[in-house]
Amino acid sequence: MKYIKRTLFLLVMGLGLMAPVQAEEVHMVMCGGEIREADKVVIAAFEASHAGVTVNAEAVPWGTCQDKSMTLAAAGDPVGLAYIGSRTLKQLGRSGLILPVNISEEKQALYQPGILNTVSDGGQFWGFPHAFSTKALFINCGLVEAAGEACVAPRTWTGLYNMAKAVNDNTSAAGIG
């Protein structure tokens, strides 16, 4: 739980459209439509360690959150920090609307290969990776077996390609789709 809270804190700080923290009130946008109890604990700890700083956390639904954050930034009134998706970080960084963050080599080693590419551009990190969509592969075992293959989930892209090719070559169905 401590690691999750620390990671969330770093994420919130890193993904932010970072305004200097010397301000008395920091406007925070939390994409996802809710501010959870764990978020409140991290915010309270941050406020306690930064005398005079109040975090005004605003929960905004995912459907409008990135647009709101981008619009405010483009208008010259960026939020102090934000928990947003990584899709816009490169654009925000290239536009000078966010500050880069430092991720130590020790912390970098904790991520799977390629994950840090989602938050990096131009040799800089623009946020901390946090949540990723889960992908699922559904296999029609009857079709795979009709193609002469065992219905076993492939563990590599080559294995997936070979399974799809077998279905395509040995049945009237497409290999994928």
N, C-alpha and C positions, 0 to 999 in steps of 0.2 A: 504494500500500500504506500509505503514511504517513497519507493521508486516511482510509482505511478503519479503521486502528488508532485514529486520533484520534476518528473518528465512533463507533466501538465504545466507546471510553472514555467519551465524553460520553453515549452511550446508556445505558451501564451505570450511570453516575452519575445520570442524569436519570430513568430508569425505576425507580429504586430506591424502596423503602420506606425513606427515608433516615433513619438514626439518626446522631447526631453522630459524626464520624470521629475524635474524640478517644479512642474506645475502642481497647483494644489489639487486639481481634479483631473483624472485621466479617464477619458472616454474609451471604454472597451466594448468591442462588438464580439459577441459569442455566437458564431453561426451554429445553427442546429435547433434554435427555438426554445432552449431552456438553459438555465444556469443551475447546474446540479450542486448537491451538497458538497461534493469534493472540490468543485470549482470555488465555492464560497470559502472553504477552508484555506485554499491557496491564496485567494484574494485577501483574506483577513491577515494571513501571515505576511504577505507583501506589504500591506498597509502598516502593520505593526513594525516592520523593519525599515520603513521609510516615513519618518515622522512628517506629518502635515500633508501627506498624499492620500487622496481618496480615490478609489477606483469606482467609477460609475459604470457598472456592467449592464449591457443591454443585450438581451436575447433576441436574435433575429432569425426567422426561418431560413433554411438553406436556399430555398427558391429565390429569395430576394437579397440575401446577405452579401454575396460578393458584389452585386450591382451597387448596393448601398455603400459598401466600403470603397469601391472604386470611384463612385460619384463624389463622395465626400473628399477623397484624396485629390481627384482632378480639379475640384472646386477650391482647393487650397485649405480645406478644413478637415484634414485627415484625423481619423480616430487615433488615440494614443497607442493602442494595441488591439490586435484582433486574432481570433481563432478562426481562420479561414482555410479554404482548400488551397492546395499548392499550385493549381493551374495558372494562377495569375501572378505568382511570385516573380517570375522572370521579367514580365512586363513592368511590374511595379519597381523592381530593382533597376532595370534599364532606364526607367523614367526618373529615377532619383527620389521616389516616393516612399521607400523603406530603407532601413539601414541593414547592412549585412550583419550576420551573427557569427560567432566563433564556435565551432564544434571541435573539441579536442580530438586528437588522434585516438585516444582511448575510447571516447564516445562513438567516434566514427566506426570503430571496429565492432560495435554492438549491432550495427545494421547489416542486413543482407545486401549482397552486391547489387548495385543499381538503384537502391532505394534513395540514396543521397542525391542521385541525379534529378530527382523530382523537386529538389529545393535548391539546386545549385545552377549557377550561370556565371560565365566570365571569371572562373576561379574563386567565386564567393559563394557562401551559403546565405540564403535569404530567409530561412526559417528552419524549424525542426520537424522532420517527418513524424507523424503520429498515428494516423489511422488510414487504413487502406481497404478498398473494396475486396470482398472475397469473390473469387471466380469459381464457378462450378462447371464440371464437364459431365454431361449426361450421355450414357452409352446405351444404344439399343443392342442388347446382347444377342437377340435373335438375328439381327442383321449382321452383326460381326461374326457370329458363328456360321451363318449362311455363306459368308465370304471365306470360310475355312480357317478363321482365326479364333483363338481363345478369347473369351470376354474377360480380359484383365486390363485394368486402367493403365495406360502408358505412363511411364515415369519421366520420359524425355520428349522433346519436340520431335526427334527422329522417330520414336516409338509411335507418337500420335500420327505423324505423317504416314508411316508404314501401315498403320491400322486403317487410316482413311483411304490410302491407295488400294489396299486389299478389298475394301468395301466397294470402291469405285470400279475396280477392275473385274471383280467377280460377282457383282450383283447389278441390278438395274437402278440402284440408288446412288445418290451422290455420297462421297466419302464423309463430307462434313456439311452440315446445313439443314 
